[in-house]
């Protein structure tokens, strides 16, 4: 019989592996570090010093405690070898728990005295986790692979990223993720935006090998190890399934073992019962006393595990893998079994049973461990658990009937492993649920599978209705649904050319029983309509069980709508993006301000290009009446009801001037979204337009528009999402403003200050999924705009703040980097990278401590403010073809940068802290924070900093303004104005700016 092995990676063996240290050569002062033939041996030299000098080298751990120290016996011009092995420079180095090592190299006189040269290097280990996922090409949209280290640091990879490739012929997505943190590595693969496959890989000498050692920027040296994760098969685990009423001890077959504490017995599955598991089919299993079920001939057993998956084991289900024993009273063994031992007293009666239930094609094979014991659990608490194989679906159910122990170390699986794995001789694939964690409580049931059901019923479709406009499909199910699962791509209509564009959940919070789908076009009014659901379209909220496929479910059409106005309210779910039908007619629309209300506007419903419209003309007299009752800086709210694809509000020049004279705001609120326009900003734009056109103010009007963006915008947005690796959460919305005067319409494309737009989230969507909003660019790209969340009258919405008008969409995007997991600026870096403000390198690293150039700083500020780079820079040293040319031009246009007196921008020069403070203060002023001041206020703000005299006079007012706003805090009582800004510091300041200005959450 093969026995499981506890293999600990030998550091000596690992360090003897060969690889080359690659260029570049690292140098600091004249000290140089060069590679050798061994990946763990570096040569240090100082060619400027010869006889009479020596190299003094010391290594330190992360706490700066000395590890080893030595002095060269030859002069510094001769190579002095740093041999990184477990006995010298890095004592007791453990590849399972690697730590950075610092080397301090000094050139010193042999006769004694101060060093004449010195340099510091950091050596550390990097892991490249390599693997693949078998996934059909049809499920690639929304696919991603997340690799998470033991520390929680993670990398998210998507198709198109560096290290990711798809083999269409083999249907396999391969990935390679670099992580600085140690394993085990948890791998989660999503396909079509849903959980698809998972595995946990623990590096050891079987799946880890050294690849190369590289000298890199910043006096850093990294040794790269490949960790082979193998192929992930489509298995996920559902831990919300109910406990099934199954009992193999009744009429089941008792399993006999060669001994009671270390044995496996082979058992044939029922005739014709061939179980598919990890791409192979089995007709036999091995049942172990150790709490494992092995597939194949069963010739294997192992106590516990020191790694997962077990590279020696066959494919297996581990319901409760541990050091288990069977205990029986004397003479209590089954016929043919070993002589029993009286280990548990007269009440001990450990048994293992197997039983098959159901009809051929839909059978369940049950294995039940009944009253078995943990070897070292002195409380003698018996354990009972089951494993069930489902013939029809290939699912695996595991149930825990009794797991309590009087010893807390053993309670609820505290010393056990639960999971599944492929054969260890294949690709190491496995899915871990718990490992020495007290998660296996009595009453828990687990279901492993692609769409885990384990014989339980998922949500069933009971009704399907199409609204009168033919654009909104409402599906009703028999149980509450899990809103975390997006059903949009899993629904289809037969009998019409219309396609499902988006879908969300409706009903009471926590009990959504409906899916509301928006169609791309109005479905035909005649003919039979049917809806089909692909497998796993929705899942039950309470039990997490997926729905089964539905084909040809009949759709009922609702009668025509007769009320053109609909209910009025502040917000509501996003209405359909297709053409909504609304009869022509007029209606009075009420407006409010400061608690007062009047019938403010006349609404005219109509149709344009097949889309339902509403035009609300604001009455000047009614506006004056409302303003007379409102207080200072009034917000005039004009709500318009549901049922329209486009809503326009018209305001005369006289009405605008009346509102601007009170520093007021017009807030147009619709079911599509809301738009708050500061009247003073629009009045300034109106004055410029009238001057340029010579038109009379009496003929001028201002048009404010909120509309569902057309199909072309939605298509361009989806293309941008595929390119940028983000998910669009709701149909895009267009926000526009224009001045109509002298027979011309002049769009207001930019504003002097931020205007807020509200976009309601789709029904049932968790607001935590909202990352940011993006604005669609003319070239098909997108740029981020600052976004926060709010809830108004129970309806969650996004609040988008922008200096420009355009088409806006809400997105979900997650970013991560391999080198920021323990960095002090991790929160700011990941937050702004997810918001598309920051980006890292193709290698998955952010390099937080690298310096930032003036061009990079200007570009980051622009993205933080939601501005798209563009225009022609007026700087003599900015090449129009350079990547930063547009950023420099737009930053100058918005007054964020001035350049130098000689007309140059110096884009590649590191930005100093005082230069950055000036740019940041100008950005803060745009965002509505206090502007720089002079005199006593500046002196008072700077008084607490020891190096205030080093701050240039031109930067002092800006620095003081930022200090008063809480954006700049200094370091150890100093501003360090001439120090270069780092990428981490830039991220932190940009996030503080957006949060302080109320433009993002936090």
Beta strands, then each sheet from edge to edge (+ up, - down):
strand 1: 2-3
strand 2: 21-22
strand 3: 26-28
strand 4: 31-35
strand 5: 41-46
strand 6: 53-60
strand 7: 66-71
strand 8: 80-83
strand 9: 101-109
strand 10: 117-134
strand 11: 144-148
strand 12: 154-158
strand 13: 164-167
strand 14: 172-179
strand 15: 185-191
strand 16: 194-201
strand 17: 208-216
strand 18: 220-232
strand 19: 236-238
strand 20: 253-254
strand 21: 264-268
strand 22: 275-277
strand 23: 280-282
strand 24: 284-288
strand 25: 293-295
strand 26: 300-301
strand 27: 316-321
strand 28: 324-325
strand 29: 351-357
strand 30: 364-374
strand 31: 383-390
strand 32: 396-402
strand 33: 417-421
strand 34: 430-435
strand 35: 445-449
strand 36: 461-466
strand 37: 472-477
strand 38: 491-494
strand 39: 500-508
strand 40: 511-519
strand 41: 530-533
strand 42: 550-554
strand 43: 556-557
strand 44: 585-593
strand 45: 596-608
strand 46: 611-618
strand 47: 635-639
strand 48: 646-652
strand 49: 665-669
strand 50: 674-678
strand 51: 701-708
strand 52: 727-728
strand 53: 733-741
strand 54: 744-747
strand 55: 750-760
strand 56: 772-776
strand 57: 782-785
strand 58: 787-792
strand 59: 795-804
strand 60: 806-812
sheet 1: 1+ 26+
sheet 2: 2+ 17+ 18- 10- 9+ 6- 7+
sheet 3: 2+ 17+ 18- 10- 14+ 13-
sheet 4: 3+ 4- 5+ 8-
sheet 5: 12+ 11- 15+ 16-
sheet 6: 19+ 35- 32+ 31- 30+ 28-
sheet 7: 19+ 35- 32+ 31- 30+ 29- 20+
sheet 8: 21+ 24- 25+ 27- 33+ 34-
sheet 9: 22+ 23-
sheet 10: 39+ 40- 37+ 36- 43-
sheet 11: 38+ 41- 42+
sheet 12: 52+ 60- 53+ 51- 48+ 46+ 45- 44+ 47- 49- 50+ 55- 59+ 58-
sheet 13: 52+ 60- 56+ 57-
sheet 14: 52+ 60- 53+ 54-
end
